[in-house]
Amino acid sequence: MRTFAVSFVLAALAFQETTAASRHAVGSKKRLTEETMSPALKEMEYAVRGSVVIAADKINEELCAGSKKYNFDHIVYTNIGNPHSVGQRPLTWPRQVLALVDLPEEMGVDHPDASKIFPNDAIERAREIKQGLGGHGSGAYSHSKGVKMFREDVAKFIEERDGGVPVDLENIFLSNGASDAIKNVLTALIADSTCGIMIPTPQYPIYSASLDLLGGKKVGYYLDEEMGWDLNMKELERSLAEAKQNGINVVGFVLINPGNPTGQVLSKKAVQDVVQFCSKHNLVLLSDEVYQENVYDESAEFYSAKRAAFDTGLLESDEIELASFHSTSKGVFGECGRRGGYMELVGFDSKVMEHLYKLASSSLCSTISGQIMTSIMCRGPRPGDESYESHEAEKEAIFESLKRRAKIVGSGLDSIPGFSCQPAQGAMYCFPNVELPEGALVEANAQGIPPDTLYALSLLEQTGIVVVPAAGFGQKPGRHGFRTTFLPSEDEMSRCMGLFRQHHEEFCSRYAK
């Protein structure tokens, strides 16, 4: 019997192996391959984390492993607006509040020694937030638009910013940064492959990448580099007319103010021109305002698209559809990893609002820590509170350092022969125009890569500085350059200015005809 049982088991195992082998043979070809995957995803590009960054990460791994083959000992990541990753310290009070919210009551707000560790205003704010979360804590889902109390903070922030222009709480959606909210609005706008969105050239790649993925058309309008990256209304009309002639149904318009990658801060007139242009041509306006706190030029001032719509009478007459976006990732918070942000929708059809709510609901809710950080960004300590002065001092120190770094990098790059760099009035970036020798253009063509990428890879390999090739943002034909942040320390950015100069001289010599 035992022999029979063993034989039976061995026969069963042999059958299983034969069946598995047969299945493997039948299914040896992967169902999902580059040939069978979505062509839209395959064609989508996102330059900020593209080939140059991939090369930088590989070099960084070599350096961490002790490699001595490079002329530098560390990588300087200036490719992305990620402040904490390059040394910016988090603001103290927001982190104290967030920590207390995350801790169980008995270990945090109700601990007998809590006031010995945390300021009283942080403890009280954490209690308030816990109540706003309905007693469920920070680990539970919230309403798909976001916690009501947090949305009330956002609404009050917008009203104060815009001089009392009223806000409807139901028009506020909290989101995972600004990015998810932008994608949701674009998803609603792109009804079919004929639909197009006007986007600035240069532009932040989330717009081009999202449109590629959604199957929409990119309708570029050029910013005027010689005029400090200003808007030109004739250019807007030209771009729109050309798109219509090409059979594109233009349904939306993207405004990025302050500019990314260009760093300009638009005048009140320019923003008013845009809202009137969108109203005139029945275009939904997507106003990307995530850098609204990053204005360094003392002659410039952030002016929201909503305030412009109010001042031009378009809100009162209900003649504009406006989606505006903000984020905790920028400003002086720099809390990119929290994924906190919001959008406000104004003038949208009620049925469209329902569908956008449905779309938000499909992701359940944005991160609770991001929602909390958004609330804190919009409503910090008030004058007279225990932490008010220290909180404001920390914010001011970060802002003033950013202002100095904007000057260091803008002026430093502009002083290099062969470079032309408009000053960064705001945001976190410079976008220089770089003259490249003919030999470099020939070499780039031979390698099948944009000249900007050849230059950026050379800069990385020679100096350890990571920039984003300008081609990834769009630019006029024949122009070359890159985008760099000025987020690393003042000392680091000053050192980098010398490296930019040395590299450019060496690069031009290498590819001189």
Secondary structure, DSSP 8 states (H G I E B T S, - for coil): -HHHHHHHHHHHHHHHHHHHHHHHHHT-S-SS-TTTS-HHHHH---GGGSHHHHHHHHHHHHHHTT---SS-SS-EE-SS--GGGGT----HHHHHHHHHHHS-GGGTTT-TTHHHHS-HHHHHHHHHHHHHTTTS-TTS---TT--HHHHHHHHHHHHHHTTT----GGGEEEESTTHHHHHHHHHHH--STTEEEEEEES--HHHHHHHHHHT-EEEEEE-BGGGTSB--HHHHHHHHHHHHHTT-EEEEEEEESS-TTT-----HHHHHHHHHHHHHTT-EEEEE-TTTT-B--TT-----HHHHHHHTTTTTTT---EEEEEESSSTTT--GGG--EEEEEES--HHHHHHHHHHHHTT----HHHHHHHHHHHS---TTSTTHHHHHHHHHHHHHHHHHHHHHHHHHHHTSTTEE-----BTTEE--EE---HHHHHHHHHHTS-HHHHHHHHHHHHH-EE-EEGGGT---TT--BEEEE--S-HHHHHHHHHHHHHHHHHHHHHT--
